[in-house]
Each structure stands twice: as structure tokens, then as C-alpha cells.
């Protein structure tokens, strides 16, 4: 199995319900850590970055986790 196969499998997984759930949990965790480290001084910017990352991962079904729903970029 080469790197292209692994990448394709990861992309396919992220398009599933389970993959979307995993990516949301990882993004939420990263945002929580960033907020903790910064003392919530940049919470709006961190949430915006989290939501933008979520747009590029997973199913793009408009569910941006704890943020506001986003439109499908297509």
C-alpha cells in the first residue's frame, strides 16, 4: 500500500458519518486546547479557524460542530 492509497482511504473515511464525528471531536479538542492556552482571549478567532477547518474535512454537510451552520462551498 502506497501513500496515495492511504490518503484516498483517509479521505473516504472522512466522508462517512463516523469520519465526520471523529474529525469534529478532533477539531473541538484542538479548539478547546487553544482556548485554554490563550485564556479564551482569542475564542472568536479560534472558533472561526475551527469552523473553516471543518469545511475542508469530512462530509461538508453544513454542520460545523459547535459553530454556526455553513453553506456547502459547491
N, C-alpha and C positions, 0 to 999 in steps of 0.2 A: 504494500500500500504506500503510495507516494503522498507528498504534501497536498497535491491538488485533490486527491481522493478524500483526505482528512478534512480539508477545507470545505468541500462540497457536502460531506456528511454533517459537518457542524452547521452549515447554512441551512440544510434541510431540517435539522433538529430544531433550530431556532424558529422555524416556520410552523412548528406544531404548538398545540396548547401547552404541553409540558415545557417546551423550549421557551415559550413566551413567559411562562411562570418563573422559570429559572432566571431568565435574563432580567425580569422585573425585580426579583429578590436580590440579585447581584447589584443592580443599579441602585436600589433602595439602600442596600447596605453601604455602598460606596458613598452615597449622598449623606447618610447618617454619620459616617466617619468624618467626612469633610466638614459637616456642620459642627461636630463635636470639637474637631481640631481648631476651627476658626471661631468657636464660641457663638455660632449662629449669626455672626456679623455679615455673612455673605449668603444667607439662606436663599434669597430670591435668585441670585446668580447660580448657585449650586442646583437649585430645582430646575432652572432653565436648562442648564447643561445636562442634567439627568434626563429631562424630557426630550431634548434634542438627540441624545444618545439612543433613547428608546425608539425614536422614529426610524433609526437606521438598523435596528435589531428586530428580529422576530417577525411577527405577522403583520405589523403595521395596520392593526385593526381599529386605530383611533384610541386605544386605551394606553394612556401614558402613565400608568401606575397611579401614584398619589397626586399627580398634577392634573391639569385640565385636559380634557379630550382634545386630540389633534386631528386635523384632516389628513386623509391619505394623500401623500405627495404626488400620486399619479394623476 
